[in-house]
């Protein structure tokens, strides 16, 4: 594991690098207050000229094709996506920095993966994010936090007393800590670090934690397959607001013991371990139960 302090611009300007949000991560969910706080932090840094810490980024490096690099974001995806949206809003506000921002921070000119776009969000956010980067926001007519927050950043930038160039230069004062888990995704460290870091910010539900627990331990291609084959189908069968209750009832049925709501995740981890399930077996069993309860 490697960890160090780095400026946001240095982290995002890495050449031929794709920042990939893995399928086990939740959708982009930052609200108006968090976006306004990020912009406020930028303005404060601009006024003071002092470094401003914005958080941590945890990732696992992978090799891509044609000498490209893939950094699988384990923690920090909400902040990373928001920073990219802010970059784009600043770029569109000032032609003097537009080309530099687009080429150095938002796209990979010489890497074809992900259509040259430097950030690959989770599947449900991907089309919306592509619409932002490709200037097709007005043609995107589905509800999306990505679109909503991009428009908010555009408004904040336009209403600011500072030019886009000044805001762009101020980003140099935004610092972060990166944690490179170069031991690989199969080690226990990513899951342990993920859980400890996510004790703050937007709280993760038991459903989020279980999804991550099951998918984080396997390779990327298998994650994609299992996510689409089982997890997405379970989501389609259930309303989001009852997903945690579904898992709680599943555990009660399987263990014949009462499970408290706040104990769903640790109970599931214990159940998974004691039964020596693989991720595929566990997801298949959850899917079968989800289909079973639809009969009643």
N, C-alpha and C positions, 0 to 999 in steps of 0.2 A: 504494500500500500504506500502511495506517495501523497503527500499533502503539502500545500504551500499557498501563500497569498498571491493573488494575481489580479491585474486590472480586468474589468469586464471586456474592454476592447481587445486586449491581448488574447483573452480566452476565445472570443468569438471570431477573431480574425485568422484563426488557424487555417492554413492552406489545405485544400482538398479534404476537408473534414465535414462529415455529416453528423449532426447531433440528432440521435434517434430516440424517440420516446417509445419504450417497449409496450407491447399490447397489454401487459398486466397493470400499467398505470391507469389512473382514472382520467376522465375527460378534463379538458381545460375548464377551470371553475372560478378563477379569480373574479371578484366582484368590483363594483365601482370604487369602494373605499380602498381596496388594496392597490388598484391602478393609480388612484389619486395620490396615495402615499408614495408610490414609486416615483411619480412625477415631482412630488414635493421634495423627495430626497435629492432628485437631480437639481432642482432649483436651489436648494440649500447648499449643495456642493458647488454650484456655479457662483453663488454669492460669496461663499467663504474661501473658495479655492483650496479647500482641504479635502483629503481623501475621505470617502464615505463608504462604510461597509454595508453591503446589501444582502449578505447571506452566503450559504455554501452550495456548491454543486458537486454531486457525487456521481461518478460514472465508471463504467467498465469499458476499456478500449478493445476494439476489434479491428481486424484488418479488412479493408474493402478491396474491390478490384481496381486495377490501373493505379496502383500506389496511393489509393485513397485511404482515409482513416474513418472509422465509425466509433463514435463515443456514445454508448448506451447510457442514457441518463437514469440513474437510480433514484436520485433525489434532487429537487430543484427545478422540475419541469414547468411548474406554474410560473415561477420567476423568470426562467429562461424564455418561455413563450411570450410573456409580457414584455420583456426587454426587446425581443425581436419585433413585436408590434410597435413599440415605442420608436425603435430605429426606423421602421418603415414610415411612421407618421412624420418623423423629423425629415426623412429623405424627401417625402412628397411636399414638404412645406418650403423647401429651399433648393433651387436647382444647383447652387454652388457646391452642395455636398451630396446630391442625389446619386450621382454615378459612383462615388467612392463608397457610400454606405451600401448600395445595392451589390457592388462587386466584391467588397471585402468582408461584409458582415451578413448579408442575406442570401447570397447565392454562391455556388461553386462553378465558376466559369468553365473550368476544364474537367469537371467530373459530371458524368451523365446521370449517376444514381439519383433517384428522387427528383428527376426532371431539373437537375441543377440547383434545386432549392436546398439551402443549408440545414434547415430544421425539418424533421419528419415527425409530426405529432402523431398521437394515436389515431387510428383509422377514422373514428367519428368526427375528428376535428380537421382531418387532412384536406378535404375539399375546401373548407372555409379558409384555412390558412393559405392554400394555393391561390384562392381568389384574391386574398389581400396582396400577396407578393406579385401576382400577375395583373394587378390593377383591374380586377373584375368584381369588385365589391358590390357595385350597383346591380349586377346581374345575379347575385347570390340571394335567393329568396327564402332560405331556411333559417329558423332560429339558431343563433350561434353566439356563444360568449366571445369567440374569437373576433367575429365581425363587430359585435357590440363594443368590445373593449378597444378595438382598433379605431372605431369612430370616436370613442371617448378620448383616446390619445390625440387624434387629429384635432379635436375641439380644444383640448388643453394646450396643445402647441400653438394653435392659431390665436388663442386668447392670451397667450403669454406675451410679456413685454420684450422677450428676447427673440432673436432671429433663430432660424433653424441651425445656422452655422454655429452660433454661440451655444445652443443646446447640445449640439453634436460634440463640440470641444469639451463641454462640461462632463460628458460621459467618461472622459479620461480620468475623472476623479472617483468614479464608482469602482470599488474594489470588492473582491469576493475571495472565498477560500475554495480551492478545488481539492477534491479527494479522488485520487486515481486508484481504483481497486484492480490493480494489474494482476492479482492472483487468479482472476477469472470468475465468471458468473456461477460456477458450480461450487465454489467455496461457500462456507456459511457466512462469511463476513458481510456480503452485500445485504442479506436479509436482516442481520442483526443491526447493522448500521442504519439501514432504512427505517427500521422500527423505532430506533432511538431518536433519530433526527425528526421523525414525523410525530413526535410527541407535542410539537408546537405547530402553529399555523392553522390551516383549515384541517379540522380533525378528520382522521380516517375512520370510516365505519368498519365494523367487523367484516363486512362483505369485501371492502377494499383490501383489508389485511389478508383475508383468506385467499382472494384472487392472486395477490402478489406472492403469498407463501407458496401457492401451487405452481405458479408459472415462472417465478424468478429462479427456480432451481434447475431449469432445463435450458437447452440451447435455443437460439432465436427462431430458427425455422420450426422447431417443434412447438414453441410458444404460439406462433402464428396459427399452426394447424389445430392445436387443442383449443385455443381461444375461439376460433371460428366454429369448430366442430361441436363444442360443448358450452363454453361460457356465454357466448352471444345468444345461443339458442335458449339457454336458461333465462337470460334477461328478457328475451322475447316472450317467454311463457309467464313471466312474473312482472308485476309492477315494481319499480325501483324501491318504493317505500315499504315493501314487504319482504325484500330480499333477505335482510338480516333475520327477520322472523322465520322465513323459510328455512334458513340454515339452523336456527335454534330448534325448530320442530324436527328437522332431520336428525339432529344430534340426540334429541329426547327419544325419538323412535329407535335409533341405533344403539343407544347406551342404556335405555330404560331408566334414565335418571333425569331429574329436573335440572335444567341448565338456566342459570340467571342470564339476563340480557347482557350484562357487563362482562360475562365470562365466556361468551360465544367463541371468540377467537382463541384464547388459550385452551379451551375445551376441544375445539376442532384440531388444533395442533397435536394435542395429546392423543386424540382419537386416530388421526392420520398416522402418527408414529407407532402406536400400539398395534395397528393393523398392517403395518409395513406396506402401505399403499404406494404405488407410483403415482405421479401427478395425473397420468392418463386414466388410471383406475379410479382415482378419487373423483375426477371430473365426470367420468362416465357414470359413476354411482349417483352423483348429485343430479345429473341430467335425467337419469331414470326416475329418481324420486320426484323431480319437478314435473315430469310427464304423468307420473302416477297420480299426483294430487289434482291434476287437471280433470281427471275422470269424475271427481266428486264435486 
